[in-house]
């Protein structure tokens, strides 16, 4: 019997496996798709995420950025990180780097999809997909079938569902920050990915095609080539409410553990930090401690994202977000560095 079965070989699952292997645990990753796997993602790692990767011994090439810039028409607000930089990195490059590090540590990856219907909990073990382990880490994504099968989903909140769409454009970054462009009902994130590449992710409650969404940001669209170099990747609904990130011997990590919105760009960093807590709880044989540890690790990101999203949803307040950030730069910088 192995110590830990990880269901899902994306960044959260691989980071969990790497942590487990470095802790001396016997770990297997179940992932049916050949890597690297692409998906909709802002692709901007905040400094905390860069530090987490370094702690895992993972090296990945990317484009450094030094802060966040908000843009709303002619009003701009820019805040820089104190100390370390962030890193714009293609999702596929991140996945490849994590997979390479897992292989270096001898982590076994099996081409298997863990069917939630096969999940069985025992007093001291869990069996899924024909594999028996002391614990299961469910890293099976935003719409986690394992989470749903355990009854950990909560009903959607009242606000309109939001979605993310992303494409890449072959153009030199015009700033060393991640830009967030604001329109009446959506945001466009521009992340420098390489010397001649930017990623443009749009967050919106509107299901319109990417071209129509981008047209709502005419100043941004004017900077971009007419054609993208990648097709549209989408994800959503983004808001996933979860009763608890742990049930018996199954612990949720990454997007499977719950998600608010991509508005603050902290999904990967939070997942990497949570992976460390999950492995510590497995080592200590105290899965019941994971709920509190996960909430503590994600508290700041959840609070700031929820507050910004709440403000975004109020017509009287939403147009004031960027002007207030520009008028009070120290406050904006403090918020950015809380996330960083």
C-alpha positions in Angstrom: 0.0 0.0 0.0 1.4 3.4 -1.0 1.2 6.5 1.2 -0.4 8.9 -1.2 -2.4 8.6 -4.5 -2.7 11.9 -6.3 -5.6 12.1 -8.7 -4.7 14.6 -11.4 -1.3 15.5 -12.8 -1.6 19.2 -13.4 0.5 21.8 -11.5 -1.4 21.2 -8.2 -1.1 17.5 -8.4 2.5 17.4 -9.4 3.5 19.9 -6.7 1.8 17.7 -4.2 3.6 14.7 -5.5 7.0 16.5 -5.4 6.4 17.6 -1.8 5.4 14.0 -0.9 8.5 12.5 -2.6 10.8 15.0 -0.9 9.2 14.1 2.4 10.0 10.4 1.9 6.5 9.3 1.1 5.6 6.6 -1.5 3.4 8.6 -4.0 1.7 7.8 -7.3 0.1 10.3 -9.7 -2.9 9.2 -11.8 -3.2 11.3 -14.9 -4.8 10.0 -18.1 -3.7 12.8 -20.4 -0.2 12.9 -21.9 1.6 16.1 -20.8 2.1 18.9 -21.0 -1.6 19.9 -20.7 -2.7 23.4 -21.7 -5.7 25.1 -20.2 -7.1 28.6 -19.7 -4.8 30.4 -17.3 -3.6 33.9 -16.7 0.0 32.5 -16.6 1.3 35.1 -14.2 3.1 33.7 -11.2 3.1 36.2 -8.3 6.4 36.3 -6.2 4.9 33.9 -3.7 4.4 31.3 -6.4 8.0 31.8 -7.7 9.3 31.2 -4.2 7.2 28.0 -3.9 8.6 26.7 -7.1 12.1 27.4 -5.9 11.3 25.5 -2.7 10.3 22.5 -4.8 13.5 22.6 -6.8 11.6 23.5 -10.0 13.2 25.7 -12.6 11.2 27.2 -15.4 11.9 29.8 -18.1 9.6 32.8 -18.3 9.4 36.6 -18.5 9.9 38.4 -15.2 7.4 41.2 -14.2 7.8 43.6 -11.4 4.2 44.6 -10.5 0.6 45.1 -11.5 -0.9 47.9 -13.5 -4.6 48.7 -13.6 -5.9 50.5 -16.7 -9.4 52.0 -17.2 -9.5 54.3 -20.2 -7.0 57.1 -19.5 -6.7 56.3 -15.8 -3.8 54.1 -14.8 -2.5 52.8 -11.4 0.7 50.9 -11.1 2.2 49.1 -8.0 5.5 47.3 -7.8 6.4 44.3 -5.7 8.8 44.8 -2.8 11.8 42.7 -3.4 11.2 39.6 -5.6 9.6 39.6 -9.1 6.7 37.7 -10.5 7.1 35.5 -13.6 5.0 35.1 -16.7 5.3 31.5 -17.8 3.3 29.4 -20.3 1.1 26.9 -18.6 2.6 24.2 -20.7 6.1 25.2 -19.7 5.1 25.2 -16.0 3.5 21.7 -16.4 6.6 20.4 -18.2 9.0 21.7 -15.5 6.9 20.2 -12.7 6.7 16.9 -14.5 10.5 16.9 -15.0 11.1 17.5 -11.3 8.7 14.8 -10.3 10.5 12.3 -12.6 13.8 13.3 -11.1 12.5 12.4 -7.7 11.2 9.0 -9.0 7.5 9.8 -8.8 5.4 7.2 -10.7 2.8 8.6 -13.0 0.2 6.1 -14.3 -2.1 6.8 -17.3 -5.2 6.4 -15.3 -8.3 8.5 -14.7 -9.5 8.0 -11.2 -13.3 7.4 -11.5 -15.0 8.9 -8.5 -17.5 6.0 -8.5 -14.7 3.6 -7.6 -13.6 5.7 -4.5 -13.8 3.7 -1.3 -12.8 4.8 2.2 -11.6 2.4 4.8 -10.5 2.9 8.4 -6.9 3.3 7.5 -6.9 3.5 3.7 -8.6 4.7 0.5 -9.0 2.8 -2.8 -9.6 4.5 -6.1 -9.0 3.4 -9.6 -7.8 0.0 -8.4 -5.0 1.6 -6.3 -4.9 1.5 -2.5 -3.2 4.2 -0.5 -3.2 5.6 3.0 -4.5 8.9 1.5 -5.9 10.4 -1.7 -5.1 13.9 -2.9 -7.8 15.0 -5.3 -6.2 17.5 -7.7 -8.8 16.9 -10.5 -9.6 20.5 -11.3 -12.2 23.2 -11.1 -15.2 20.9 -11.6 -13.7 18.0 -9.5 -15.7 14.8 -9.9 -14.1 13.5 -6.7 -15.3 16.6 -4.8 -18.8 16.2 -6.2 -18.9 12.5 -5.4 -18.1 13.2 -1.7 -20.9 15.7 -1.4 -18.4 18.6 -0.7 -19.9 21.0 -3.3 -22.0 23.9 -2.1 -24.8 25.5 -4.3 -23.6 28.4 -6.5 -23.7 31.9 -5.0 -26.3 34.4 -6.3 -24.0 36.4 -8.5 -23.7 35.8 -12.2 -21.3 33.0 -13.2 -18.0 34.2 -14.6 -15.7 32.6 -17.2 -12.1 32.9 -18.4 -10.9 33.0 -22.0 -7.3 33.2 -23.1 -5.2 33.6 -26.2 -1.5 34.4 -27.0 -0.2 37.1 -29.3 3.2 37.4 -30.9 4.2 40.9 -29.8 6.9 42.3 -27.5 5.5 43.2 -24.0 5.2 47.0 -23.8 5.4 47.0 -19.9 7.2 45.0 -17.2 4.0 44.6 -15.3 0.9 42.5 -15.6 -1.8 44.8 -17.0 -5.4 44.6 -16.0 -7.7 46.5 -18.3 -11.2 47.2 -17.0 -14.4 47.6 -19.0 -18.0 47.9 -17.8 -18.5 44.1 -17.3 -15.2 42.4 -17.8 -11.4 42.5 -17.3 -8.5 41.7 -19.7 -5.2 40.5 -18.2 -2.1 41.0 -20.3 0.8 38.9 -19.0 4.3 39.1 -20.5 5.2 35.5 -21.3 8.4 36.0 -23.4 10.4 38.6 -25.3 7.9 38.4 -28.2 4.8 36.9 -26.5 2.0 38.1 -24.3 -1.0 36.2 -23.0 -4.4 38.0 -22.9 -7.0 36.5 -20.6 -10.5 37.9 -20.4 -12.7 37.4 -17.3 -16.4 38.0 -17.9 -19.9 36.9 -17.2 -20.8 37.2 -20.9 -20.6 34.1 -23.1 -19.7 36.0 -26.2 -16.8 34.9 -28.5 -13.3 36.1 -27.7 -13.1 38.6 -30.6 -16.3 40.3 -29.3 -14.9 40.4 -25.8 -11.6 41.9 -26.9 -13.4 44.6 -28.8 -14.5 46.0 -25.5 -10.9 47.0 -24.9 -10.2 49.1 -28.0 -6.9 50.6 -26.7 -5.6 47.1 -25.8 -6.9 45.6 -29.1 -5.0 48.3 -31.0 -1.7 47.1 -29.5 -2.2 43.5 -30.6 -1.6 41.8 -33.9 -4.7 41.0 -35.9 -4.3 37.3 -35.3 -3.5 35.3 -32.2 -0.9 32.5 -32.2 -3.0 30.2 -30.1 -6.6 29.3 -30.2 -9.0 30.2 -27.4 -8.9 28.3 -24.2 -11.8 28.7 -21.8 -12.7 27.8 -18.2 -15.7 28.3 -16.0 -17.9 28.9 -14.2 -15.0 30.0 -12.0 -16.8 30.3 -8.7 -16.8 26.9 -7.0 -18.0 26.8 -3.4 -16.8 23.9 -1.2 -18.0 22.7 2.1 -14.6 21.5 3.2 -11.3 20.6 1.5 -11.2 17.2 3.3 -13.5 14.2 3.7 -12.1 11.2 5.5 -8.8 10.3 3.9 -9.4 12.4 0.8 -7.9 15.9 0.7 -8.6 18.4 -2.0 -5.9 20.6 -3.5 -5.7 23.2 -6.2 -8.9 24.3 -7.9 -10.6 21.2 -6.6 -10.4 22.7 -3.1 -12.6 25.6 -4.1 -12.2 28.8 -6.2 -13.5 32.3 -6.1 -12.3 34.1 -9.2 -9.1 34.7 -11.2 -9.3 38.4 -10.5 -6.2 38.5 -8.3 -4.2 35.9 -10.2 -3.3 33.8 -7.2 -4.6 30.4 -8.1 -1.3 28.7 -8.8 0.5 30.2 -5.8 -2.3 29.2 -3.4 -2.2 25.6 -4.9 1.5 25.3 -4.4 1.3 26.5 -0.8 -1.6 24.2 0.0 0.3 21.2 -1.4 2.9 21.7 1.4 0.2 21.7 4.1 -1.5 18.6 2.6 1.7 16.6 2.7 2.5 17.7 6.3 -1.0 16.5 7.4 -0.4 13.2 5.6 3.0 12.8 7.3 1.4 13.5 10.7 -1.5 11.1 9.9 -3.8 14.0 10.9 -6.1 14.7 7.8 -8.5 16.6 10.1 -5.9 19.3 10.4 -5.9 20.0 6.7 -9.2 22.1 6.7 -7.7 24.7 9.1 -4.3 24.6 7.3 -5.9 25.1 3.9 -8.1 28.0 5.1 -5.1 29.7 6.8 -3.0 29.3 3.7 -5.7 30.7 1.4 -7.3 33.2 3.7 -5.6 36.4 2.4 -6.2 35.5 -1.2 -9.8 34.5 -0.6 -10.6 37.7 1.4 -9.0 40.1 -1.1 -10.5 38.4 -4.1 -14.0 38.3 -2.6 -13.8 42.0 -1.6 -12.6 43.0 -5.1 -15.2 40.9 -6.8 -18.0 42.3 -4.5 -16.9 45.8 -5.4 -16.8 44.8 -9.1 -20.4 43.7 -8.9 -21.8 47.0 -7.6 -22.5 49.5 -10.5 -21.9 52.5 -8.3 -18.5 51.2 -7.1 -17.0 49.3 -10.0 -16.1 52.5 -12.0 -14.2 53.8 -9.0 -11.8 50.9 -8.6 -9.0 52.2 -10.9 -9.5 55.9 -10.0 -9.2 55.1 -6.3 -6.1 52.9 -6.9 -4.6 55.8 -8.8 -5.5 58.4 -6.2 -4.2 56.3 -3.3 -1.0 54.6 -4.7 0.3 53.5 -1.3 -3.0 51.7 -0.6 -2.9 50.0 -4.0 0.7 49.0 -3.5 -0.1 47.6 0.0 -2.9 45.4 -1.5 -0.8 44.2 -4.4 2.0 43.2 -1.9 -0.4 41.4 0.4 -1.1 39.1 -2.6 2.6 39.0 -3.7 
